[in-house]
Amino acid sequence: MRYGLHGICVPVLLFFLALAVGDAESGRAAELMAELTAQAIGIGVLVGILGGYFGSGMVRYCSAQRWVEGPWLQIPVIALALLCFATAQEFEGSGFIACFVAGLIFGGFETDHKESFLDAAEGIGNSMALITWFVFGVAALGLTWQ
């Protein structure tokens, strides 16, 4: 649960940045924040549910056919997270929420190799979150100095 809040924080952060700039239409900024938050959460949840459900089914099927075994079994989970993130972002939703929900759904359906999936995905997920927030911070800092 500790990683799921990143997707919710972005619209709120953008709202406060708009207020800091001194937008004359602060009522419109609050309305826009509500719309962006609902859109980001709704699309993220939908993509996450679909991705987690179909992804877990595909991983189970490929594992049963012995197409993917051993340490190679961790790669489809990472690919599923990237696919969910990219799909949600493409539809202007929250990629973080999509990945979080897909992970919940995937974890609920996948019981055989859960520990090996978690070990690989958590390390890569943490690294990607750090890179994302670093790039976002650099971009925000650059905008404030102008």
N, C-alpha and C positions, 0 to 999 in steps of 0.2 A: 504494500500500500504506500510505502514511502516514496516511490518513484512516480506515482500516478498524478501528482499535483502539478508537474511541469506544464502540462498542456493547458491547465486552467489558469495558470499564472500569466501566460503570455497576453491574453486579451486584457486582463486587469492592468498589467504593466503598460500596455499601449494606451489605455485610458488615462493613466496618471501622467504619461508622457505628453498626451494631448492637452491635459490640464496645465502642465508645467509650461508648455509653449504659450499659453494664454489664449486659447481658442475662445472667441467671443460667443460661440454657440455651445456653451457647456451642457445645456439640456440635450442637444443633438449628440454630444459626445457620450453622455450616459446612455442614450438610446442606442447608439452605435455599439457601445460596449456590450449591451445586453444582446443585441443581434449577433455580434461576432461570437460571444460566448456560447449562445444556443446553437449556432451553426457549427462551431468547432467541436462542441461536445457531441451533438447529434450525429454528425457525419463520422466522427472518430469512433463512436460506439457502434454504429452500423457496420463500418468497415472492419472493426475489431471482431465483432460477432461472426461475420461471414468468413473473415480470414482465419480465425481460430478454429471454427467448425470444419471448414473444408481443408485447411492445412493439416489438422490433426488426422483427418481421414486419409489424406494422401500419404502422410508419413507412416501411419499404421499399415496402409496397403503396400507401400514400397518396402517396408521392413519385413512384412509377411512374405513378399516375393523374393526377399534377400537381395534386392537391388542395391540397398544401402545398409551397411553393417559397421559395427565397431565405432571408431572415432569419427568416421565419415557421417554418422547419423546426426551429428551436431550441426552440420552445415545447412540442412534444410530448415532448421529452426531459425537460424540467423537470417537465411534468405526469406523466410516467411515474415519475420519482423521488418526487414527492409521493404518487402513488398507491401505490407500493411501501411507502413509509414508513408511510402511514396504514393500509394493509392489515396490515402486520406488527404495528403497534401495537394494532390492533383484536383480533388473535388473541394478544395478550400476548407478542409476539416483539420482537426488536430492529429498529427501523426503520432504524438506521444500518447494520446488517449487511445488511439487505434491499436498501438502496440501493447499498451497496458491491458486493454480488454481482450485482445487476441491471446495474450499470454495467460489470462485467467481462463478463457475458454479452452485453450490448448491444454493447459495443465489439468483441467477437469476431465478431459477426455483421454489424455495420454497418461497411462500409469506404468507402463513397462520400463521406459527409459528416462523417467522424469529427472532423476538426479544428474545424469550426464548432460541432459539438455540444460538444466539450470546452471551447472558449473560453467559451461562455455558461454551461454547467452548472457549471464549476469556480468561477466568480465568485459565482454565486448560492448554490452549495453551501457555500462558505466563509462567506458572509454568514449563512446560516441556521445553520451550526454555531456561529458566534460568538454569535448571538442565543440559541440553545438553551442553551449553557453559561453564558451570563450569567444567564438566568432561573433555571437550576438552582442556580447559585451564590448568587443572592439568596434563593431559597427555603431552601437549606441554611443560610445565614447566619442567616436569620430564625428557623429552628428551634433553632439552637444558642444564641441569645440568650435564649430562653425558659427 
